[in-house]
Amino acid sequence: MKMYITAGTTDYLTKLKNNYPAEKMLLLENEDSAILLHETAGKSVFNEPREYEVLDSVGDFGGKFAVCNNIPVTDEGRPIFEYRFNQRARLIEKAPGFVAIRVLRPLSNDTYIIMTLWESEKHFKDWQQSKAYEKAHQKRGKQEEMDQQKTIFPRPSYVTTYIIPKQN
């Protein structure tokens, strides 16, 4: 499965989405930008999308709030990062208000995206304050692992949040 992402104005992306009603698409917007996601086993309908392989998928597109954790990873660090992520506790899936998760491997850049979809921003914030979140994000603490992290993450990760408009 692939995920394609394109950016534009909300109006343009809404029209684009409406032109392909049979395709699985999700519009996300925030104060600064709007993006359209296209999840498919086929080719994208976008002209110049960012392209990702879906490594893990739980749940279906929906909800009202999206969180994208953008994590740059070196080429050498990809196997380590993916192994660690595959070993995750999967506690988020049990969180109240959780709708979906997609783990996206970049095919044209170095930044993985861990996207979670929620029923509301409050549900996401409640997850962040939970014991399950604390357990899922425990720091390993070993100096060897911390040194290794410095070599697999070339830049700091960053989080982007979006609302999912009703027209989805």
C-alpha positions in Angstrom: 0.0 0.0 0.0 1.2 3.5 -0.8 0.3 6.9 0.6 0.7 10.0 -1.6 0.6 13.5 -0.1 0.1 16.8 -2.0 -0.3 20.3 -0.7 -2.4 23.3 -1.9 -5.2 25.5 -0.9 -8.2 23.9 0.9 -10.5 24.9 -2.1 -8.2 23.3 -4.7 -7.6 20.1 -2.7 -11.4 19.8 -2.0 -12.1 20.0 -5.7 -9.3 17.5 -6.5 -10.7 15.1 -3.9 -14.2 15.5 -5.3 -13.0 14.7 -8.8 -12.0 11.2 -7.6 -14.9 10.0 -5.4 -13.9 6.3 -5.7 -10.4 7.0 -4.3 -9.5 6.8 -0.6 -8.5 10.4 0.2 -8.4 12.5 3.3 -8.1 16.3 3.5 -6.2 17.8 6.4 -5.8 21.5 7.2 -4.3 23.8 9.8 -3.6 27.5 10.1 -0.6 27.3 7.8 -1.4 24.7 5.2 -3.7 22.1 3.7 -2.7 18.6 2.5 -4.5 15.8 0.7 -3.7 12.2 1.4 -4.3 9.5 -1.1 -4.0 5.9 0.1 -4.0 3.3 -2.7 -2.4 0.1 -3.9 -2.3 1.8 -7.4 -0.8 5.0 -8.8 -1.5 8.4 -7.4 -3.8 10.8 -9.2 -1.6 13.7 -7.9 0.8 15.3 -10.4 3.9 15.6 -8.0 3.1 14.0 -4.7 5.4 13.0 -1.9 5.4 9.2 -1.9 5.4 6.9 1.0 5.1 3.2 1.6 2.6 2.3 4.4 4.5 0.1 6.8 1.8 -0.3 9.4 -1.9 0.5 9.2 -4.6 0.2 11.9 -8.1 1.7 11.5 -9.6 3.7 8.7 -9.5 7.3 7.6 -11.8 9.4 9.8 -11.9 11.4 13.0 -11.6 15.1 13.4 -8.0 15.6 14.4 -4.7 14.4 12.9 -1.2 14.3 14.4 1.8 13.8 12.1 5.1 13.0 13.9 7.8 13.7 11.2 11.0 11.9 11.9 14.1 12.3 9.8 16.2 9.1 9.6 19.5 8.4 7.9 19.7 5.7 5.2 21.8 3.6 7.6 19.3 4.1 10.4 16.2 3.0 8.5 16.5 -0.7 9.5 17.0 0.1 13.1 14.2 2.7 13.2 11.8 0.3 11.5 12.7 -2.6 13.7 12.2 -0.5 16.8 8.8 0.7 15.6 7.7 -2.8 14.7 8.4 -3.8 18.3 6.2 -1.0 19.7 3.7 -1.9 22.5 0.7 -0.9 20.3 -0.9 0.8 23.3 -2.2 3.7 21.2 -4.8 1.5 19.5 -6.6 1.0 22.9 -6.7 4.7 23.7 -10.1 6.3 23.9 -10.8 8.4 20.8 -8.2 6.7 18.7 -9.3 6.3 15.1 -6.3 5.2 13.0 -2.5 5.1 12.7 -0.3 5.0 9.6 3.5 4.5 9.7 4.8 5.9 6.5 8.3 5.1 5.0 9.5 7.9 2.7 10.3 7.0 -0.8 11.6 10.4 -2.0 13.1 12.0 1.2 14.4 10.9 4.6 11.5 11.8 6.8 9.2 9.1 8.1 5.7 10.1 9.2 3.8 8.5 12.1 0.2 9.8 11.5 -2.5 9.2 14.1 -6.1 10.2 13.6 -8.4 11.0 16.6 -12.0 11.7 17.3 -10.9 15.1 18.8 -7.9 17.1 19.9 -9.0 16.4 23.5 -8.7 12.6 22.9 -5.1 13.1 21.7 -4.2 15.3 24.6 -5.7 12.8 27.0 -3.6 10.1 25.4 -0.5 12.3 25.9 -1.3 12.5 29.6 -1.9 8.8 30.1 0.2 6.1 31.7 0.0 4.2 28.4 1.6 7.1 26.5 4.3 7.3 29.1 5.0 3.5 28.7 4.9 3.7 24.9 7.5 6.5 24.9 9.8 5.3 27.6 13.4 6.4 27.2 15.7 3.5 27.0 18.4 5.4 28.8 21.4 3.3 27.8 24.3 5.4 26.7 25.0 3.1 23.8 21.4 3.5 22.4 21.5 7.2 23.0 24.8 7.5 21.0 23.3 5.3 18.3 20.2 7.6 18.1 22.5 10.6 17.4 23.7 8.8 14.3 20.4 7.6 12.9 18.5 10.9 13.4 20.2 13.6 11.3 17.8 16.4 12.5 15.2 16.8 15.2 11.8 15.4 14.6 8.8 17.7 14.6 5.0 17.4 14.9 2.3 18.9 12.7 -1.4 18.9 13.7 -4.4 19.2 11.5 -8.1 19.3 11.7 -10.2 17.1 9.4 -12.9 19.2 7.8 -16.5 17.8 7.7 -16.5 17.5 3.9 -14.3 14.4 4.2 
